[in-house]
Amino acid sequence: YRTFCTPQLLFDGIISRIRNSKNDSPEDGSHTEIIFRSMVVLKKWISDYWYDFQKNPSLLQSVQEFLQHDISPAIAVNLQFLLNKKVDPSSSADVAIVSSPKPVPSSILPRKMEGDLWIVSVNPIEIARQMALINYDLYNAIQTWECLEQVWNKEGKEEAAPNILECIKRFNEVSNWVATTILKQSVLKKRIKVLSWFIEIAEKSLELNDFSSVFEIVSGLNQGPIIRLKQTWAGLSERKSNSLTAITEIIQHQNNHKNLREHLRKKNPPCIPYIGMYLMDLTFVQEGNKSIITEHNLINFDKYSLIASIIS
């Protein structure tokens, strides 16, 4: 809804609909039905998108006033309880306890921690785990409104889509780190060793369903200076070479990431997706569909429903 109105305008529209329904015939029960449906919408809004109210005290005040003056206590009680719980979580006795289905694995540390530590002495599994934790925090911080109207590409993007920009920044940093680390090795055998190490990290990231890290690493390996290291690539073992080919086959861009989408559908969560694919989807929908149906001057809800399904 943020693409065509503000949170306050949306709330005012819902309340206006309830108030106007009082003029409907009481015999057909439409007034009661409108109240019920409006309360369901408000409950969903407050329950799942609390940040709209958390960052907008005047909107929260409007909801409080509505519940106190515009609706009967019997109808308002459930929504008021939810609102109180959101405003003061400690007031509720319902505390969710989330337990990990698996024990947290122990860190895999290098045998020798003293002196200069060569990077390949760190186990690829541990690197993949740590990268997944970082990418999860970045991905989890993204707010839905950052995905609207391609704000990540527009003026003021730092304010409008800070978390998407952090994900993009992270992608570029890791991609460049991969390429730079390989190029720093002046000895051919060491370059081959580091190249093989990064491919193994990509393998482990794929096993962890961290597709963000997989794309970051493969992007680094596909940089021009790395592609031109013919002797280094020639020294790669057949197993590692085949493994990279298989990974590349999954994440290739052809046919709108068809292979990746099919691979994702077969995977069970948790998962850290490659956000670039979804930003591209959002761009296609945004640019390929009109926001307003001009002949009737109506909002194109089909477009926004499609955008919502991509975000969700």
Disulfide bonds with the S-S distance in Angstrom:
none
